[in-house]
Amino acid sequence: MSFAETFKALSDPVRREILELLKNGRLSAGDIASNFDMTQATVSYHLKILKKADLIRETREKNFIYYELNLTVLEEVMVWLSDLKGEK
């Protein structure tokens, strides 16, 4: 994991909103796209950036791809920020 890729992915408000949607459980790309006024291609681009940063995982089931949070990476970021702040 690269913190640069992680923070780049988190810098966009649409990607942060996608993460907010996924905190309630896994969703298909179509379910995610239905929450935005943008093309499916644009949503796919944002999902690609989030996957590259390891913030989400995808699972294929039949004709669908489901996305879910990768909490491991989020926990690593939180530990790093906590250490930076000086908390134990």
C-alpha positions as CSV (number, residue, x, y, z in Angstrom):
1,M,0.0,0.0,0.0
2,S,1.2,3.5,-0.8
3,F,0.0,6.3,1.4
4,A,0.3,8.6,-1.7
5,E,-2.2,6.5,-3.6
6,T,-4.4,6.2,-0.6
7,F,-4.5,10.0,0.1
8,K,-4.9,10.7,-3.6
9,A,-8.0,8.4,-3.7
10,L,-9.4,10.0,-0.5
11,S,-8.9,13.5,-1.9
12,D,-11.9,13.3,-4.2
13,P,-15.4,13.9,-2.6
14,V,-17.1,11.4,-5.0
15,R,-14.7,8.7,-3.9
16,R,-15.2,9.6,-0.2
17,E,-19.0,9.3,-0.8
18,I,-18.5,5.9,-2.4
19,L,-16.7,4.8,0.7
20,E,-19.5,6.1,2.8
21,L,-22.0,4.1,0.8
22,L,-19.8,0.9,1.2
23,K,-19.5,1.3,5.0
24,N,-23.1,-0.1,5.2
25,G,-22.1,-3.3,3.2
26,R,-21.1,-4.4,-0.2
27,L,-22.8,-3.0,-3.3
28,S,-22.8,-3.7,-7.0
29,A,-21.4,-1.1,-9.4
30,G,-25.0,-0.3,-10.5
31,D,-26.1,0.2,-6.9
32,I,-23.2,2.6,-6.4
33,A,-23.9,4.5,-9.7
34,S,-27.6,5.0,-8.9
35,N,-26.5,7.3,-6.1
36,F,-24.7,9.7,-8.5
37,D,-25.7,11.9,-11.4
38,M,-22.8,10.7,-13.6
39,T,-22.1,8.1,-16.3
40,Q,-21.4,4.5,-15.4
41,A,-17.9,5.0,-17.0
42,T,-17.2,7.9,-14.5
43,V,-18.2,5.8,-11.6
44,S,-16.1,2.9,-12.9
45,Y,-13.1,5.3,-13.0
46,H,-13.6,6.2,-9.4
47,L,-13.9,2.6,-8.4
48,K,-10.7,1.8,-10.3
49,I,-8.8,4.5,-8.3
50,L,-10.2,3.2,-5.0
51,K,-9.2,-0.4,-5.9
52,K,-5.7,0.8,-6.9
53,A,-5.3,2.4,-3.5
54,D,-6.6,-0.9,-1.9
55,L,-9.4,1.0,-0.2
56,I,-12.0,-1.4,-1.7
57,R,-12.2,-5.0,-2.9
58,E,-14.3,-6.5,-5.6
59,T,-15.9,-9.9,-5.8
60,R,-17.4,-11.4,-8.9
61,E,-20.7,-13.3,-8.6
62,K,-22.2,-14.5,-11.8
63,N,-22.8,-11.4,-13.9
64,F,-22.3,-8.9,-11.1
65,I,-19.3,-7.3,-9.5
66,Y,-19.7,-6.3,-5.8
67,Y,-17.5,-3.8,-4.0
68,E,-16.7,-3.6,-0.3
69,L,-14.4,-1.7,2.0
70,N,-11.0,-3.0,2.7
71,L,-10.8,-2.2,6.3
72,T,-7.1,-3.3,6.6
73,V,-5.9,-0.4,4.6
74,L,-8.1,2.0,6.5
75,E,-6.8,0.7,9.8
76,E,-3.2,1.1,8.7
77,V,-3.9,4.8,7.8
78,M,-5.6,5.4,11.2
79,V,-2.7,3.8,13.1
80,W,-0.2,6.0,11.1
81,L,-2.2,9.1,11.8
82,S,-2.6,8.2,15.4
83,D,1.2,7.7,15.7
84,L,1.8,11.0,13.9
85,K,-0.4,12.8,16.4
86,G,1.4,11.1,19.2
87,E,-1.5,9.1,20.6
88,K,-1.0,5.6,22.0
